[in-house]
Amino acid sequence: ALPEEWHTGKVSGLCAKNGIQVEMEWKNGRLQKAVLQAKVPVSVNVCYQGTRKNLHLLPQEPEILP
């Protein structure tokens, strides 16, 4: 979730649970692109824009959403 004041922006280098690296871009408060990169094989649940996905992330194979 983003603060309402952050209408448009991007971040990179975020570290999520299990060492997953995250970068994302949003416009008008909506996700435009997210890239998840794992250091080790891992399964995660990701929720965005009203959907939920179970992803199996592998090292050197970034997952790009949406």
All heavy atoms as an XYZ file, in Angstrom:
517
protein
N       0.844     -1.179      0.000
C       0.000      0.000      0.000
C       0.889      1.242      0.000
O       1.914      1.269      0.667
C      -0.903     -0.004      1.210
N       0.480      2.225     -0.747
C       1.229      3.471     -0.846
C       0.421      4.622     -0.264
O      -0.808      4.633     -0.360
C       1.530      3.787     -2.313
C       2.387      2.788     -3.059
C       2.339      3.072     -4.547
C       3.803      2.825     -2.542
N       1.098      5.613      0.315
C       0.376      6.801      0.775
C      -0.312      7.485     -0.405
O       0.219      7.503     -1.513
C       1.477      7.688      1.356
C       2.610      6.773      1.647
C       2.518      5.671      0.626
N      -1.464      8.049     -0.177
C      -2.216      8.725     -1.241
C      -1.418      9.864     -1.867
O      -1.608     10.185     -3.036
C      -3.547      9.250     -0.701
C      -4.527      8.150     -0.375
C      -5.862      8.698      0.114
O      -6.154      9.885     -0.107
O      -6.608      7.907      0.711
N      -0.506     10.474     -1.098
C       0.282     11.586     -1.597
C       1.303     11.157     -2.656
O       1.821     11.967     -3.402
C       1.028     12.275     -0.442
C       0.117     12.930      0.569
C      -0.434     11.943      1.612
O       0.065     10.804      1.704
O      -1.365     12.321      2.328
N       1.619      9.873     -2.715
C       2.600      9.356     -3.665
C       1.882      8.890     -4.925
O       1.710      7.712     -5.168
C       3.365      8.199     -3.070
C       4.244      8.536     -1.902
C       4.338      9.729     -1.252
C       5.143      7.655     -1.247
N       5.241      9.648     -0.231
C       5.748      8.377     -0.207
C       5.494      6.332     -1.429
C       6.681      7.807      0.638
C       6.424      5.770     -0.585
C       7.014      6.505      0.429
N       1.475      9.801     -5.781
C       0.706      9.469     -6.971
C       1.516      8.659     -7.982
O       1.020      7.703     -8.564
C       0.193     10.735     -7.660
C      -0.701     11.550     -6.784
N      -1.992     11.176     -6.515
C      -0.481     12.697     -6.103
C      -2.534     12.063     -5.697
N      -1.647     12.994     -5.423
N       2.749      9.076     -8.208
C       3.600      8.445     -9.208
C       5.006      8.320     -8.637
O       5.487      9.223     -7.958
C       3.628      9.293    -10.485
O       2.285      9.404    -10.990
C       4.499      8.671    -11.558
N       5.655      7.172     -8.925
C       7.018      7.017     -8.432
C       7.573      5.642     -8.714
O       6.945      4.814     -9.383
N       8.766      5.417     -8.173
C       9.393      4.110     -8.304
C      10.394      3.923     -7.186
O      10.918      4.886     -6.625
C      10.050      3.935     -9.663
C      11.210      4.855     -9.942
C      11.760      4.601    -11.331
C      12.883      5.584    -11.643
N      13.458      5.326    -12.950
N      10.648      2.661     -6.857
C      11.647      2.294     -5.862
C      12.404      1.082     -6.387
O      11.885      0.314     -7.207
C      11.032      1.976     -4.478
C      10.407      3.194     -3.854
C      10.031      0.854     -4.572
N      13.608      0.911     -5.911
C      14.376     -0.277     -6.261
C      15.272     -0.626     -5.088
O      15.540      0.211     -4.213
C      15.197     -0.054     -7.526
O      16.139      0.963     -7.321
N      15.710     -1.871     -5.052
C      16.600     -2.319     -3.995
C      15.924     -2.669     -2.695
O      16.601     -2.850     -1.686
N      14.592     -2.764     -2.695
C      13.901     -3.163     -1.474
C      14.154     -4.637     -1.208
O      14.221     -5.446     -2.135
C      12.394     -2.931     -1.602
C      11.934     -1.493     -1.828
C      10.429     -1.456     -1.996
C      12.357     -0.621     -0.673
N      14.269     -5.003      0.047
C      14.488     -6.401      0.402
C      13.246     -6.911      1.144
O      12.889     -6.395      2.204
C      15.724     -6.534      1.268
S      16.151     -8.255      1.602
N      12.589     -7.905      0.562
C      11.387     -8.495      1.157
C      11.765     -9.786      1.888
O      12.916    -10.227      1.876
C      10.362     -8.776      0.061
N      10.770    -10.394      2.494
C      10.955    -11.654      3.211
C      11.657    -12.684      2.325
O      11.449    -12.709      1.117
C       9.573    -12.166      3.639
C       9.610    -13.365      4.527
C       8.193    -13.719      4.964
C       8.204    -14.944      5.829
N       6.872    -15.282      6.306
N      12.468    -13.526      2.936
C      13.230    -14.578      2.244
C      14.283    -14.020      1.293
O      14.705    -14.697      0.368
C      12.310    -15.542      1.497
C      11.399    -16.306      2.422
O      11.811    -16.725      3.505
N      10.162    -16.491      2.021
N      14.698    -12.766      1.492
C      15.762    -12.192      0.692
C      15.380    -11.844     -0.731
O      16.238    -11.740     -1.601
N      14.099    -11.659     -0.992
C      13.640    -11.305     -2.333
C      13.875     -9.814     -2.562
O      13.469     -8.980     -1.763
C      12.151    -11.651     -2.517
C      11.951    -13.147     -2.359
C      11.648    -11.159     -3.859
C      10.504    -13.556     -2.253
N      14.528     -9.485     -3.663
C      14.760     -8.087     -4.022
C      13.592     -7.597     -4.865
O      13.131     -8.299     -5.773
C      16.059     -7.934     -4.794
C      16.401     -6.489     -5.050
C      17.773     -6.317     -5.672
O      18.528     -7.259     -5.843
N      18.093     -5.089     -6.030
N      13.121     -6.391     -4.558
C      11.928     -5.845     -5.207
C      12.227     -4.479     -5.790
O      12.868     -3.642     -5.154
C      10.766     -5.704     -4.193
C       9.528     -5.104     -4.849
C      10.444     -7.039     -3.543
N      11.745     -4.271     -7.011
C      11.678     -2.919     -7.567
C      10.282     -2.753     -8.150
O       9.678     -3.729     -8.604
C      12.766     -2.673     -8.611
C      12.667     -3.494     -9.860
C      13.794     -3.178    -10.832
O      14.929     -3.591    -10.562
O      13.512     -2.526    -11.854
N       9.742     -1.550     -8.066
C       8.398     -1.333     -8.604
C       8.210      0.107     -9.029
O       8.882      1.007     -8.554
C       7.333     -1.757     -7.603
C       7.310     -1.024     -6.325
S       6.027     -1.719     -5.255
C       6.158     -0.606     -3.886
N       7.258      0.270     -9.946
C       6.865      1.578    -10.456
C       5.343      1.681    -10.365
O       4.646      0.702    -10.607
C       7.268      1.737    -11.918
C       8.742      1.667    -12.178
C       9.069      1.761    -13.666
O       8.263      2.308    -14.443
O      10.145      1.260    -14.035
N       4.846      2.864    -10.052
C       3.412      3.086    -10.003
C       3.082      4.444    -10.596
O       3.922      5.330    -10.645
C       2.879      2.951     -8.572
C       3.427      3.967     -7.623
C       2.856      5.157     -7.277
C       4.651      3.898     -6.898
N       3.646      5.840     -6.382
C       4.753      5.080     -6.131
C       5.685      2.975     -6.813
C       5.834      5.337     -5.301
C       6.757      3.241     -5.979
C       6.827      4.407     -5.243
N       1.866      4.553    -11.108
C       1.387      5.787    -11.722
C      -0.062      5.968    -11.306
O      -0.852      5.027    -11.380
C       1.508      5.691    -13.250
C       1.149      6.958    -13.978
C       1.412      6.789    -15.466
C       1.063      8.053    -16.223
N       1.288      7.883    -17.658
N      -0.410      7.181    -10.889
C      -1.768      7.484    -10.420
C      -2.226      6.481     -9.369
O      -3.371      6.057     -9.341
C      -2.748      7.523    -11.590
C      -2.428      8.627    -12.574
O      -2.028      9.726    -12.175
N      -2.555      8.342    -13.846
N      -1.276      6.071     -8.500
C      -1.611      5.173     -7.402
C      -1.779      3.713     -7.793
O      -2.170      2.896     -6.960
N      -1.487      3.347     -9.048
C      -1.661      1.960     -9.508
C      -0.329      1.383     -9.964
O       0.454      2.052    -10.628
C      -2.663      1.891    -10.647
C      -4.019      2.440    -10.229
C      -5.251      1.817    -10.726
N      -5.225      0.534    -11.330
C      -5.839     -0.527    -10.812
N      -6.461     -0.429     -9.657
N      -5.844     -1.678    -11.465
N      -0.132      0.130     -9.630
C       1.095     -0.556    -10.011
C       1.217     -0.634    -11.522
O       0.293     -1.034    -12.215
C       1.096     -1.979     -9.427
C       2.332     -2.815     -9.719
C       3.541     -2.246     -8.997
C       2.085     -4.261     -9.308
N       2.367     -0.222    -12.042
C       2.651     -0.327    -13.470
C       3.560     -1.515    -13.746
O       3.404     -2.208    -14.737
C       3.330      0.954    -13.973
C       2.486      2.196    -13.808
C       1.202      2.135    -14.619
O       1.243      1.950    -15.822
N       0.073      2.268    -13.962
N       4.532     -1.713    -12.844
C       5.496     -2.792    -13.040
C       6.149     -3.118    -11.704
O       6.475     -2.225    -10.932
C       6.558     -2.347    -14.041
C       7.660     -3.342    -14.279
C       8.686     -2.763    -15.248
C       9.862     -3.685    -15.442
N      10.881     -3.091    -16.306
N       6.347     -4.402    -11.460
C       7.106     -4.856    -10.302
C       8.020     -5.981    -10.761
O       7.635     -6.808    -11.585
C       6.182     -5.344     -9.199
N       9.236     -5.980    -10.253
C      10.196     -7.031    -10.575
C      10.651     -7.656     -9.262
O      11.103     -6.953     -8.354
C      11.415     -6.470    -11.343
C      12.396     -7.588    -11.670
C      10.972     -5.752    -12.606
N      10.487     -8.982     -9.169
C      10.896     -9.735     -7.984
C      12.049    -10.644     -8.373
O      11.966    -11.376     -9.359
C       9.734    -10.580     -7.458
C       8.425     -9.838     -7.194
C       7.321    -10.811     -6.851
C       8.613     -8.839     -6.082
N      13.127    -10.607     -7.581
C      14.310    -11.416     -7.871
C      14.728    -12.143     -6.597
O      14.981    -11.510     -5.580
C      15.452    -10.519     -8.347
C      16.747    -11.240     -8.605
C      16.683    -12.111     -9.846
O      16.330    -11.637    -10.921
N      17.024    -13.363     -9.709
N      14.776    -13.481     -6.667
C      15.151    -14.291     -5.512
C      16.624    -14.676     -5.576
O      17.193    -14.829     -6.659
C      14.295    -15.551     -5.467
N      17.224    -14.847     -4.398
C      18.605    -15.313     -4.330
C      18.660    -16.833     -4.283
O      19.659    -17.433     -4.671
C      19.288    -14.730     -3.100
C      19.459    -13.229     -3.180
C      20.161    -12.699     -1.957
C      20.305    -11.189     -2.062
N      20.979    -10.626     -0.903
N      17.596    -17.443     -3.759
C      17.478    -18.898     -3.680
C      16.073    -19.266     -4.141
O      15.160    -18.427     -4.104
C      17.719    -19.415     -2.238
C      19.136    -19.098     -1.773
C      16.707    -18.841     -1.276
N      15.825    -20.500     -4.566
C      14.475    -20.886     -4.965
C      13.491    -20.700     -3.794
O      13.782    -21.090     -2.664
C      14.608    -22.363     -5.327
C      16.044    -22.545     -5.666
C      16.785    -21.606     -4.764
N      12.351    -20.087     -4.089
C      11.363    -19.819     -3.044
C       9.983    -19.640     -3.675
O       9.860    -19.177     -4.803
C      11.762    -18.560     -2.222
C      11.762    -17.319     -3.069
C      10.885    -18.392     -1.001
N       8.948    -20.036     -2.950
C       7.558    -19.799     -3.365
C       6.976    -18.694     -2.503
O       7.189    -18.677     -1.282
C       6.715    -21.068     -3.201
O       7.133    -22.047     -4.106
N       6.255    -17.773     -3.125
C       5.660    -16.645     -2.408
C       4.262    -16.362     -2.945
O       3.954    -16.679     -4.089
C       6.512    -15.363     -2.533
C       7.856    -15.528     -1.870
C       6.692    -14.953     -3.972
N       3.438    -15.773     -2.105
C       2.131    -15.278     -2.520
C       2.241    -13.768     -2.672
O       2.751    -13.090     -1.779
C       1.059    -15.610     -1.484
C       0.725    -17.067     -1.472
O       0.485    -17.661     -2.512
N       0.713    -17.680     -0.304
N       1.771    -13.252     -3.806
C       1.828    -11.824     -4.080
C       0.412    -11.334     -4.365
O      -0.307    -11.927     -5.168
C       2.741    -11.536     -5.303
C       2.739    -10.061     -5.634
C       4.144    -12.042     -5.052
N       0.027    -10.259     -3.699
C      -1.294     -9.661     -3.920
C      -1.103     -8.266     -4.505
O      -0.319     -7.469     -3.983
C      -2.051     -9.548     -2.608
S      -2.337    -11.129     -1.801
N      -1.810     -7.983     -5.603
C      -1.754     -6.656     -6.208
C      -2.991     -6.446     -7.066
O      -3.501     -7.376     -7.661
C      -0.474     -6.449     -7.034
C      -0.378     -7.334     -8.255
C      -0.793     -6.873     -9.503
C       0.098     -8.628     -8.174
C      -0.730     -7.680    -10.621
C       0.166     -9.443     -9.284
C      -0.247     -8.966    -10.505
O      -0.203     -9.762    -11.614
N      -3.487     -5.227     -7.074
C      -4.629     -4.821     -7.890
C      -5.779     -5.816     -7.812
O      -6.394     -6.170     -8.809
C      -4.191     -4.605     -9.338
C      -3.197     -3.483     -9.487
C      -2.693     -3.281    -10.891
O      -2.990     -4.054    -11.795
N      -1.925     -2.238    -11.093
N      -6.062     -6.292     -6.611
C      -7.198     -7.185     -6.413
C      -6.968     -8.623     -6.821
O      -7.896     -9.421     -6.818
N      -5.754     -8.980     -7.195
C      -5.450    -10.363     -7.565
C      -4.411    -10.939     -6.607
O      -3.667    -10.212     -5.963
C      -4.893    -10.481     -9.001
O      -3.649     -9.805     -9.076
C      -5.850     -9.910    -10.018
N      -4.379    -12.256     -6.531
C      -3.399    -12.956     -5.706
C      -2.748    -14.030     -6.564
O      -3.435    -14.805     -7.228
C      -4.085    -13.590     -4.506
C      -3.144    -14.314     -3.593
C      -3.892    -14.927     -2.440
N      -2.990    -15.705     -1.644
C      -3.093    -15.864     -0.356
N      -4.103    -15.320      0.296
N      -2.222    -16.594      0.296
N      -1.422    -14.053     -6.558
C      -0.676    -15.025     -7.356
C       0.298    -15.783     -6.461
O       0.930    -15.186     -5.589
C       0.130    -14.342     -8.459
C      -0.667    -13.801     -9.601
C       0.276    -13.246    -10.643
C      -0.024    -13.920    -11.968
N       0.781    -13.389    -13.055
N       0.419    -17.073     -6.713
C       1.448    -17.873     -6.065
C       2.587    -17.995     -7.068
O       2.402    -18.532     -8.154
C       0.891    -19.242     -5.675
C       1.903    -20.065     -4.916
O       2.910    -19.558     -4.435
N       1.647    -21.350     -4.803
N       3.743    -17.470     -6.718
C       4.881    -17.457     -7.627
C       5.986    -18.369     -7.119
O       6.225    -18.455     -5.915
C       5.448    -16.038     -7.752
C       4.486    -14.949     -8.206
C       5.191    -13.597     -8.167
C       3.965    -15.240     -9.597
N       6.652    -19.036     -8.022
C       7.824    -19.847     -7.711
C       9.024    -19.118     -8.313
O       9.220    -19.132     -9.528
C       7.679    -21.256     -8.290
C       6.451    -21.950     -7.812
N       6.336    -22.458     -6.536
C       5.270    -22.188     -8.412
C       5.142    -22.991     -6.388
N       4.478    -22.838     -7.521
N       9.788    -18.460     -7.449
C      10.914    -17.660     -7.899
C      12.199    -18.470     -7.890
O      12.447    -19.252     -6.978
C      11.083    -16.437     -6.996
C       9.870    -15.521     -6.868
C      10.161    -14.420     -5.873
C       9.469    -14.957     -8.209
N      12.998    -18.276     -8.935
C      14.285    -18.944     -9.061
C      15.384    -17.903     -9.233
O      15.158    -16.860     -9.862
C      14.283    -19.884    -10.278
C      13.271    -21.025    -10.256
C      13.250    -21.731    -11.600
C      13.589    -21.994     -9.130
N      16.579    -18.165     -8.711
C      17.680    -17.229     -8.907
C      17.934    -17.016    -10.406
O      17.766    -17.929    -11.211
C      18.868    -17.940     -8.251
C      18.249    -18.894     -7.278
C      16.952    -19.314     -7.902
N      18.340    -15.821    -10.738
C      18.663    -15.453    -12.129
C      17.461    -15.461    -13.071
O      17.633    -15.360    -14.277
C      19.769    -16.348    -12.688
C      21.023    -16.416    -11.837
C      21.620    -15.049    -11.558
O      21.714    -14.218    -12.435
N      22.012    -14.810    -10.321
N      16.243    -15.606    -12.540
C      15.031    -15.563    -13.361
C      14.029    -14.606    -12.729
O      13.130    -15.025    -12.021
C      14.414    -16.955    -13.502
C      15.284    -17.931    -14.260
C      14.617    -19.272    -14.479
O      13.370    -19.353    -14.406
O      15.355    -20.242    -14.707
N      14.180    -13.304    -12.954
C      13.264    -12.339    -12.339
C      11.828    -12.532    -12.796
O      11.576    -12.918    -13.951
C      13.800    -10.980    -12.773
C      14.790    -11.240    -13.849
C      15.166    -12.663    -13.811
N      10.901    -12.302    -11.888
C       9.463    -12.346    -12.204
C       8.996    -10.912    -12.360
O       9.224    -10.069    -11.489
C       8.706    -13.020    -11.059
C       7.236    -13.149    -11.271
C       6.870    -14.233    -12.286
O       7.588    -15.235    -12.389
O       5.842    -14.055    -12.955
N       8.353    -10.632    -13.507
C       7.890     -9.278    -13.798
C       6.367     -9.257    -13.747
O       5.706    -10.070    -14.386
C       8.398     -8.807    -15.169
C       9.934     -8.828    -15.188
C       7.873     -7.409    -15.485
C      10.543     -8.572    -16.538
N       5.824     -8.331    -12.956
C       4.378     -8.170    -12.800
C       3.992     -6.788    -13.286
O       4.783     -5.864    -13.167
C       3.978     -8.315    -11.340
C       4.380     -9.619    -10.649
C       4.096     -9.511     -9.172
C       3.641    -10.789    -11.251
N       2.794     -6.479    -13.646
C       1.729     -7.420    -13.959
C       1.863     -8.028    -15.317
O       2.501     -7.787    -16.198
C       0.463     -6.589    -13.873
C       0.877     -5.164    -14.048
C       2.334     -5.121    -13.675
